[in-house]
Amino acid sequence: MNFLAENATEAVESTYSHFDIFMIVFTILIAIGLVRLLMQRPRKNVLAIGFATVSLLVFLVADYKMVSGWVF
């Protein structure tokens, strides 16, 4: 019975690394850039808005997977 408990504690180790902080910072920067692109008044750069939106979605999914690795 003790052997099963030891294996369970080994499986719950965190996958945190220092690169994770950079991923979160890049996600925040992309979000700020997207908001600034959307706030432009006279002409909006549709290509830049689309690229920033796709990039933000990719980074948000990556951040979700990264944080779920820390917790679960």
Phi, psi and omega in degrees: 000324179295326180297321179294322179293323178293319178294326180292321179289330178289329182284345185261018181291146181284150178253023182294137171223166183289339177293338181299324178297319179296323178298318180292319178296317178296322178297317178296317179296320178295319178297317178297317179297320179295318178297318179295322177295322180287339181275353180297137185270295193293304181228133179257138178274101186294322179297316180293322179294317179295316179296317180294324179294314179296317179298317180296319178297318179296316180291325178294320177295318179296320178294321178298313179297322181294313182290325177294334174288332177288318191273313189264000000 
